Amino acid sequence: MTTYLLRRLGLAVITLWLLSVLIFFAAQVLPGNPARAILGPLAAPSAVRALNHQLGVDRPLLTQYWSWISGMLHGNMGQSTEYQSAVEPLLRAALLNSAKLAALALIVIIPLGILGGVVAALYAGRPLDRIISVTGLSAATVPEFVSGIVVVIVFSIGLKVLPASAAAPTGSSFLTQLRYLILPAVPLVFVLFGYIARIARAGTIDALESDYVRTATLKGLQRHVVIWRHVLRNSLLPTITVIATQTGYLIGGLIVVETLFNYRGIGNLLLHAANAKDFPMLEAGVLIVIAMPPGIIASEAEKREQPVWRLLLARPAFLTGAAILLFWIVCAFFGTAIAPHNPLAQQLLATNARPSAAHWFGTDQLGRDMFSRVIAGAQTILIIAPLATLVGTMLGTALGLALGYLGGIADMLVGRMVETVLALPVIVVAFLFVVALGASTLTQILIIGFIFTPLIARTVRSAVQVEGQLDYVPAARLLGERSGRLMFAEILPNVFPTVLVEFTVRLGYAIFTVATLAFLGFGGQPSTPNWGTDIYANYVLLGAGYWWETLFPALAIASLIIAINLVGDTVEQVLAG
């Protein structure tokens, strides 16, 4: 046990060191000059050079890294170039605010997720189980700003029962602060409900099928007694583990929620630091976030049979999802042709017009027809997301095949690097590199594809290791078959169902990421129809009552992700037999 703990501790230290290197050098590639950002564009070059020297950013990168990491180890996080003060108290205050929001979300999601999973397990295979499973999976992949906008429109603008902002007045009581945090906590509950409920469902089903539950039932114990005393006690351990791993996500993945609700937490602080080129704040903040338990949703690899299209076409969920997906694909290809108005045309005499017969979804602040922009906006997201997922699937499959087949030292070394990448929140990595390299279509495809590569590789690796234990693999080796042919001609066809399921799952997350980047302001030209960009440009007008300018693009994102989840979930069930 001691050896195992020391080994795990050593691997954790190596992972943190690799993460520190990755974070430091990733931040250094951000464009811009810190001294120029502080002094302004009209400052003299000599003054800029002097300040850069004072800040130490003109030193060699290795020297800067050693100075930074040694300072971090001694508790010195450096000075913020944006706020001209120490980083540590600013991060501590922001982290405390995020912890309050995360704690409220956990208080709600833990009993709700467990209850949903247990109910789904008790009605496994029935409509209620399908409703809970599909709803949870869809909610988990709908961007937080989409669900956040919906709850703001319903509870703040419509019913006027809760504030739209999370910024409580200074000196507010505990109950007042709690009231301001309710709406921001709801999107986090939506995102985590599906995963926690799914794990609770799986654990409960295993417990229900165990011998001790059968024995308790045969003894004549009532069903609720069996469930409370025997099932729950033995089924919730995996769920508790999952809840612990999601704490890191709640603290580190709040960028979108805190931006939407104007909340001064760690996510909002990191986004501001990236835009302001505040390297000390950015590097220290990201390192603190990833040092917490990572919230990474892993897929279990298992052997599946080939898909049966007849079974797929017999599933209403698949047909519903396919119909919605087909509609958006048609809009992506022919949106400008079928849109009733030019999505770029501005009508300055009809700005912020409510939905009507002339403009079904109303107009935005520039008088552009929102229905036409929603129709045409499908093109951007349905170009970037599928291509990025395809890049990630191809690279991840090749990497997973190699790691699972070769094993040994290569598997250990590359696996450690994969775990290093997996410890980084996807949105944090994506917006860092988009800020550094630009928000072009090609850049987003490559960045998201590379982020998905280790996620898919891990799942494929597990499936390949299972295949490697079957008789045909050692038999092929004895016959002298080359490794490349064995991997791609023999093993790959047998793990292809796993790859297909991973593609459908990651496609939903790719849409999530593209839409979130656009909402954060990295979606390309504002004039181009883009669902996330339109929400980013118009969500500040929610308080003025112009709800339609953000609601309809948000519903479009949600419908597309739900459609993909319906298709992907049905495909996974059919392939599982």
C-alpha positions in Angstrom: 0.0 0.0 0.0 2.8 2.4 0.9 4.5 1.7 -2.5 1.3 2.3 -4.3 0.6 5.6 -2.5 4.2 6.8 -3.1 3.9 5.9 -6.8 0.6 7.8 -7.2 2.0 10.8 -5.4 5.0 10.8 -7.6 2.9 10.6 -10.7 0.7 13.5 -9.4 3.8 15.6 -8.9 5.0 14.9 -12.4 1.6 15.7 -13.8 1.5 19.0 -11.9 5.0 19.9 -13.2 4.0 19.1 -16.8 0.9 21.2 -16.3 2.9 24.1 -15.0 5.2 24.0 -18.1 2.2 23.8 -20.4 0.4 26.6 -18.7 3.4 28.9 -18.6 4.4 28.5 -22.2 0.8 28.6 -23.4 0.3 32.0 -21.7 3.6 33.3 -23.2 2.3 32.8 -26.8 -0.6 35.2 -26.2 -0.2 38.1 -28.5 0.4 41.6 -27.1 2.9 43.4 -25.0 2.2 43.7 -21.2 4.0 47.0 -20.9 2.2 48.4 -23.9 -1.1 47.2 -22.5 -0.4 49.1 -19.2 1.1 52.3 -20.6 -1.3 52.6 -23.6 -0.7 52.8 -27.3 0.8 56.3 -27.2 3.6 55.5 -24.7 7.2 56.1 -25.8 9.1 52.9 -26.9 11.8 53.6 -24.3 9.2 53.7 -21.5 7.7 50.4 -22.8 11.1 48.8 -22.8 11.9 50.0 -19.3 8.6 48.7 -18.0 9.1 45.3 -19.7 12.5 45.1 -18.1 11.0 46.0 -14.7 8.3 43.3 -15.1 11.0 40.8 -16.2 9.2 39.8 -19.4 12.3 40.6 -21.6 14.3 37.8 -20.0 14.7 34.4 -21.6 11.6 32.1 -21.2 13.4 29.5 -19.2 14.6 32.1 -16.8 11.1 33.5 -16.5 9.7 30.0 -15.9 12.2 29.2 -13.2 11.5 32.6 -11.4 7.7 32.0 -11.7 7.6 28.3 -10.5 10.1 28.9 -7.7 8.0 31.8 -6.5 4.8 29.7 -6.6 6.5 27.0 -4.5 7.3 29.7 -1.9 3.8 31.1 -2.0 4.7 34.2 -4.1 2.4 34.3 -7.0 3.8 37.6 -8.4 2.3 41.0 -9.2 -0.7 41.5 -11.4 0.2 43.7 -14.3 -3.5 44.7 -14.8 -4.3 45.6 -11.2 -0.8 46.6 -10.0 -1.1 44.6 -6.9 -0.2 41.1 -5.5 -1.9 38.2 -7.3 -2.6 36.1 -4.2 -5.3 38.2 -2.5 -7.1 38.8 -5.7 -7.2 35.1 -6.5 -8.2 34.3 -2.9 -11.2 36.6 -3.1 -12.3 35.4 -6.5 -11.8 31.7 -5.4 -14.0 32.3 -2.3 -16.8 33.8 -4.5 -16.6 30.8 -6.9 -16.6 28.5 -3.9 -19.9 30.0 -2.6 -21.5 29.5 -6.0 -20.1 26.0 -6.3 -21.3 25.0 -2.8 -24.9 26.1 -3.6 -24.8 24.1 -6.8 -23.5 21.0 -5.0 -26.2 21.3 -2.3 -28.8 21.1 -5.0 -27.2 18.7 -7.4 -26.2 15.9 -5.0 -29.7 14.9 -3.8 -31.3 15.7 -7.1 -28.8 13.7 -9.2 -28.9 10.7 -6.8 -32.7 10.8 -6.7 -32.9 10.9 -10.5 -30.4 8.0 -10.9 -32.2 5.8 -8.4 -35.6 6.5 -9.9 -34.2 5.8 -13.4 -32.7 2.5 -12.2 -36.0 1.4 -10.5 -37.8 2.0 -13.8 -35.0 0.8 -16.1 -36.0 0.3 -19.7 -39.3 2.2 -19.2 -40.3 5.6 -20.5 -39.4 7.3 -17.2 -35.9 5.9 -17.4 -35.5 7.2 -21.0 -36.8 10.6 -20.1 -34.4 11.0 -17.1 -31.4 9.6 -19.1 -32.0 11.7 -22.3 -32.9 14.8 -20.4 -29.8 14.5 -18.2 -27.5 13.8 -21.1 -28.9 16.7 -23.1 -28.7 19.1 -20.2 -25.0 18.1 -19.6 -24.0 19.2 -23.1 -26.1 22.3 -23.4 -23.8 25.3 -22.8 -24.3 27.1 -19.5 -25.1 30.4 -21.1 -28.0 28.8 -23.0 -29.7 27.4 -19.9 -28.7 30.6 -18.0 -30.4 32.8 -20.5 -33.6 30.7 -20.4 -33.8 30.9 -16.6 -33.1 34.6 -16.7 -35.9 35.2 -19.2 -38.3 33.1 -17.2 -37.6 33.9 -13.6 -36.1 37.4 -13.8 -37.7 39.1 -16.8 -40.9 37.2 -17.0 -41.9 36.3 -13.4 -39.6 39.0 -11.8 -38.9 36.8 -8.8 -35.1 36.6 -8.9 -32.4 39.1 -9.9 -30.7 38.6 -13.3 -27.2 39.5 -11.8 -25.2 37.6 -9.2 -23.6 40.8 -7.9 -25.4 41.3 -4.6 -25.2 44.8 -3.0 -22.2 45.4 -0.7 -23.0 44.5 2.9 -26.0 42.2 2.0 -27.2 39.6 4.4 -26.6 35.9 3.9 -30.2 35.3 2.6 -29.9 38.2 0.2 -26.6 36.9 -1.2 -28.2 33.4 -1.5 -31.1 34.9 -3.5 -28.6 36.5 -5.9 -26.8 33.1 -6.4 -29.9 31.0 -7.2 -30.1 31.7 -10.9 -26.3 31.3 -11.6 -26.4 28.0 -9.8 -29.1 26.6 -12.0 -27.0 26.1 -15.2 -24.3 24.3 -13.1 -27.0 22.0 -11.8 -28.2 21.3 -15.3 -24.7 20.5 -16.5 -23.8 18.0 -13.7 -27.3 16.4 -13.2 -27.0 14.0 -16.2 -23.6 12.6 -15.3 -24.3 12.1 -11.6 -27.7 10.6 -12.3 -26.2 8.3 -14.9 -23.5 7.0 -12.4 -26.1 6.6 -9.7 -28.4 4.7 -12.1 -25.6 2.3 -13.0 -24.6 1.6 -9.4 -28.3 1.1 -8.3 -28.9 -1.4 -11.2 -25.8 -3.4 -10.1 -27.0 -3.4 -6.5 -30.5 -4.4 -7.5 -29.1 -7.4 -9.4 -26.9 -8.5 -6.5 -27.4 -11.6 -4.4 -27.9 -9.8 -1.1 -30.8 -7.8 -2.5 -32.4 -10.9 -3.8 -32.0 -12.5 -0.4 -33.5 -9.5 1.4 -36.4 -9.5 -1.0 -37.0 -13.3 -0.4 -37.0 -12.7 3.3 -40.1 -10.6 2.8 -38.7 -7.1 3.4 -40.7 -4.3 1.9 -39.4 -2.7 -1.3 -38.6 0.7 0.2 -36.8 -1.0 3.1 -34.6 -3.0 0.7 -33.8 0.1 -1.3 -33.0 2.2 1.7 -31.0 -0.3 3.8 -29.3 -2.4 1.1 -29.4 -0.8 -2.3 -28.4 2.8 -1.5 -25.7 1.9 0.9 -23.9 -0.2 -1.6 -24.6 1.7 -4.8 -23.6 5.3 -3.9 -19.9 4.8 -3.5 -19.1 5.3 -7.2 -21.5 8.3 -7.2 -19.7 9.9 -4.2 -16.4 9.5 -6.1 -17.8 11.2 -9.2 -19.2 14.1 -7.1 -15.7 14.6 -5.6 -14.1 14.7 -9.1 -16.6 17.3 -10.3 -15.6 19.8 -7.6 -12.7 20.9 -9.8 -15.1 21.6 -12.7 -17.4 23.6 -10.5 -14.5 25.8 -9.3 -12.6 26.0 -12.6 -15.3 25.9 -15.2 -17.3 28.9 -14.2 -16.1 31.3 -16.8 -19.3 31.4 -18.8 -21.7 31.5 -15.8 -19.7 34.2 -14.1 -19.6 36.3 -17.3 -23.3 35.9 -17.9 -24.3 36.8 -14.4 -21.6 39.5 -13.8 -20.1 37.5 -10.9 -16.6 38.3 -9.7 -15.3 34.7 -9.4 -12.2 32.8 -10.5 -13.6 32.1 -14.0 -14.4 35.7 -14.7 -11.0 36.8 -13.3 -9.1 34.3 -15.6 -11.0 35.5 -18.7 -10.2 39.1 -17.9 -6.6 38.2 -17.3 -6.3 36.5 -20.7 -7.8 39.5 -22.5 -5.6 41.9 -20.6 -2.4 39.8 -21.1 -2.0 39.7 -17.3 0.4 36.7 -17.4 1.1 36.4 -13.6 -2.6 36.4 -12.8 -3.4 34.0 -15.7 -0.7 31.5 -15.0 -1.3 31.4 -11.2 -5.0 31.2 -11.6 -5.0 28.4 -14.1 -2.5 26.4 -12.1 -4.6 26.7 -9.0 -7.7 25.6 -10.9 -6.1 22.5 -12.4 -4.5 21.5 -9.1 -8.0 20.7 -7.9 -9.8 17.4 -8.6 -10.4 17.4 -12.4 -14.0 17.1 -13.6 -13.5 15.0 -16.7 -16.3 12.9 -18.1 -14.9 9.6 -19.2 -16.6 7.1 -21.4 -16.5 3.4 -20.6 -15.1 1.3 -23.4 -16.9 -2.0 -24.0 -17.3 -4.4 -26.7 -20.3 -3.9 -28.9 -21.9 -5.5 -31.9 -22.2 -3.9 -35.3 -25.2 -1.4 -35.6 -28.5 -2.6 -36.9 -30.2 0.2 -38.9 -33.5 -1.5 -38.7 -33.4 -1.2 -34.9 -32.4 2.5 -35.2 -35.3 3.3 -37.5 -37.6 1.7 -35.0 -36.6 4.0 -32.2 -38.7 7.2 -31.9 -35.8 9.0 -30.2 -33.5 8.4 -33.1 -36.1 9.5 -35.6 -36.8 12.7 -33.7 -33.2 13.5 -33.3 -32.4 12.7 -36.9 -35.3 15.0 -38.1 -34.1 17.9 -36.0 -30.5 17.4 -37.1 -31.5 17.1 -40.8 -33.4 20.4 -40.5 -30.3 22.2 -39.2 -28.1 20.6 -41.8 -30.4 21.9 -44.5 -30.3 25.4 -42.9 -26.5 25.2 -42.9 -26.3 24.5 -46.6 -29.2 26.6 -47.9 -29.8 29.0 -45.0 -29.3 32.2 -46.9 -31.5 31.0 -49.7 -34.5 29.9 -47.5 -34.2 32.8 -45.0 -37.1 35.3 -45.5 -34.7 38.3 -45.1 -31.1 39.1 -45.7 -29.4 38.2 -42.3 -26.9 41.0 -42.8 -29.4 43.7 -43.8 -29.8 46.5 -41.2 -33.1 48.3 -40.7 -32.4 51.2 -38.4 -36.1 52.2 -38.3 -37.0 48.7 -37.0 -34.4 48.1 -34.2 -35.3 45.8 -31.3 -38.7 45.0 -32.8 -40.8 42.4 -31.0 -41.7 39.1 -32.7 -44.4 39.7 -35.3 -45.8 38.4 -38.6 -43.2 40.5 -40.4 -40.3 39.3 -38.2 -41.1 35.9 -36.5 -38.2 36.1 -34.1 -38.1 40.0 -33.9 -35.1 42.1 -34.8 -31.9 42.9 -33.0 -30.4 46.2 -32.0 -29.3 46.9 -35.6 -32.7 46.0 -37.0 -31.5 42.6 -38.5 -34.1 39.9 -38.8 -33.4 37.4 -36.0 -35.2 34.5 -37.7 -33.0 34.8 -40.7 -29.9 35.1 -38.6 -30.9 31.9 -36.6 -31.4 30.0 -39.9 -28.1 31.2 -41.4 -26.2 30.9 -38.2 -26.4 27.1 -38.4 -23.6 27.1 -41.0 -20.7 28.2 -38.8 -21.3 25.8 -36.0 -22.1 22.8 -38.3 -18.8 23.4 -40.2 -16.5 23.8 -37.2 -17.9 21.2 -34.8 -18.1 18.1 -37.1 -14.7 18.8 -38.7 -13.1 19.4 -35.2 -14.7 16.2 -34.0 -13.5 14.3 -37.0 -9.9 15.6 -36.5 -10.0 14.6 -32.8 -11.5 11.1 -33.6 -8.9 10.3 -36.3 -6.0 11.4 -34.1 -7.4 9.9 -30.9 -8.2 6.6 -32.6 -4.6 6.3 -34.0 -3.1 7.3 -30.6 -5.4 4.9 -28.7 -4.6 2.0 -31.0 -0.9 2.5 -30.6 -1.1 2.9 -26.8 -3.4 0.0 -26.3 -1.5 -2.3 -28.6 2.1 -1.5 -27.8 1.8 -0.8 -24.0 5.0 -0.7 -22.0 7.0 2.4 -21.5 5.5 4.2 -24.4 2.0 3.7 -23.0 3.2 5.0 -19.6 4.9 8.1 -20.9 2.3 9.1 -23.4 -0.4 8.2 -21.0 1.1 10.6 -18.4 1.1 13.4 -21.0 -2.5 12.5 -21.9 -3.6 12.8 -18.3 -1.8 16.1 -18.1 -3.9 17.5 -21.0 -7.1 15.9 -19.5 -6.5 17.8 -16.2 -7.0 21.1 -18.0 -10.6 22.4 -18.3 -11.5 22.3 -22.0 -12.9 25.8 -22.2 -9.9 27.3 -20.4 -7.5 25.6 -22.9 -9.7 26.5 -25.9 -10.0 30.2 -25.1 -6.3 30.5 -24.3 -5.3 29.2 -27.7 -8.0 31.0 -29.5 -6.8 34.3 -27.9 -3.2 33.4 -28.9 -3.8 32.2 -32.4 -7.1 34.0 -33.5 -10.7 32.9 -33.8 -10.6 31.8 -37.4 -12.5 28.7 -38.5 -9.4 26.6 -39.2 -7.9 27.6 -35.8 -11.0 26.5 -33.9 -11.2 23.2 -35.8 -7.6 22.3 -35.0 -7.7 23.5 -31.4 -10.9 21.6 -30.5 -9.7 18.6 -32.5 -6.4 18.5 -30.5 -8.3 18.9 -27.2 -10.5 15.9 -28.0 -7.6 13.7 -29.1 -6.6 12.5 -25.7 -10.2 12.1 -24.6 -10.9 9.8 -27.4 -7.5 8.1 -27.2 -8.2 7.0 -23.6 -11.4 5.3 -24.5 -10.0 3.6 -27.6 -7.0 2.5 -25.6 -9.2 0.7 -23.1 -11.2 -1.0 -25.9 -7.9 -2.1 -27.7 -6.6 -3.6 -24.4 -9.8 -5.6 -24.1 -9.4 -6.8 -27.7 -5.7 -7.7 -27.0 -6.8 -10.4 -24.6 -8.8 -12.2 -27.2 -7.4 -15.2 -29.0 -7.1 -13.7 -32.5 -4.5 -11.1 -31.5 -1.8 -13.5 -30.2 -2.6 -15.9 -33.0 -2.0 -13.1 -35.6 1.3 -12.3 -33.9 2.4 -15.9 -34.0 1.7 -15.9 -37.7 4.1 -13.0 -38.1 1.5 -10.4 -39.0 2.9 -6.9 -38.9 1.8 -4.6 -36.1 0.4 -1.9 -38.4 -1.8 -4.4 -40.2 -2.9 -6.1 -37.0 -3.9 -2.8 -35.4 -5.7 -1.2 -38.4 -7.0 -4.3 -40.3 -7.9 -6.6 -37.4 -8.3 -4.6 -34.1 -9.7 -1.4 -35.5 -12.9 -2.9 -37.1 -13.7 -4.6 -33.8 -13.4 -1.3 -31.8 -15.1 0.8 -34.5 -18.4 0.8 -32.7 -16.7 2.4 -29.7 -15.1 5.0 -32.0 -18.5 5.7 -33.5 -20.1 6.3 -30.1 -17.2 8.5 -29.1 -17.7 10.6 -32.3 -21.4 11.2 -31.5 -20.7 12.1 -27.9 -17.8 14.4 -28.7 -19.8 16.1 -31.5 -22.2 17.4 -28.9 -19.3 18.7 -26.8 -17.8 20.3 -29.9 -20.9 22.3 -30.5 -20.9 23.2 -26.8 -17.3 24.5 -27.1 -17.8 26.4 -30.3 -20.9 28.1 -29.0 -19.2 28.9 -25.7 -16.2 30.4 -27.4 -18.5 32.6 -29.5 -20.4 33.7 -26.4 -17.1 34.7 -24.8 -16.3 36.9 -27.8 -14.2 34.5 -29.9 -16.6 33.7 -32.6 -15.3 35.6 -35.6 -16.8 38.7 -37.2 -19.9 40.1 -35.3 -21.7 40.7 -38.6 -21.6 37.1 -39.6 -24.6 35.1 -38.5 -23.5 33.0 -35.5 -25.7 31.8 -32.7 -23.1 32.3 -29.9 -21.9 35.7 -31.3 -25.4 37.0 -31.5 -26.0 36.0 -27.9 -22.7 37.7 -26.9 -23.8 40.9 -28.7 -27.3 41.0 -27.3 -27.4 39.4 -23.9 -26.6 42.8 -22.2 -30.1 43.9 -23.4 -31.9 41.3 -21.4 -32.4 43.7 -18.6 -34.2 46.1 -21.0 -36.7 43.4 -21.9 -35.4 42.5 -25.3 -35.5 38.7 -24.6 -36.0 37.5 -28.1 -32.6 38.6 -29.3 -30.9 36.0 -27.1 -33.6 33.4 -26.5 -34.0 32.1 -30.1 -30.3 31.6 -30.8 -30.0 29.9 -27.4 -32.9 27.6 -28.2 -31.3 26.8 -31.6 -28.1 25.7 -29.8 -30.1 23.6 -27.3 -32.2 21.9 -30.0 -29.1 21.0 -32.1 -27.3 19.5 -29.1 -30.4 17.6 -27.9 -30.9 16.2 -31.4 -27.3 14.9 -31.5 -27.7 13.4 -28.0 -30.9 11.6 -29.1 -29.1 10.1 -32.1 -25.9 9.3 -30.2 -27.7 7.8 -27.2 -29.8 5.5 -29.5 -26.8 4.5 -31.5 -24.9 3.6 -28.3 -27.9 1.5 -27.0 -28.2 -0.4 -30.3 -24.5 -1.1 -30.5 -24.6 -2.3 -26.9 -27.1 -4.9 -28.0 
